[in-house]
Amino acid sequence: MKIHLRYFASIREAIGSGSESVETAAATLAGLRDELIARGGAYAEALARGRAVRVSVNQTMADESAALTDGAEVAFFPPVTGG
């Protein structure tokens, strides 16, 4: 299936791109994250397991067990703090 990825803040800076469209065989966000980590380089570092990364699907916060659907927008971003 084809999905649209968006990257924000430090993740965008590390990867060097704010968005891309990809073909994936992943059924869940966890599988997609693993596919991206397997690319190596900046993807592996920015999305590594153990790093705090927030994810949304179609602009709704989701955990990694969330299912993916064709045409979905998935966004990755670091935790946000403010005051």
Secondary structure, DSSP 8 states (H G I E B T S, - for coil): -EEEEEE-HHHHHHHT-SEEEEE---SBHHHHHHHHHHT-HHHHHHT-TTS--EEEETTEE--TT-B--TT-EEEEE------
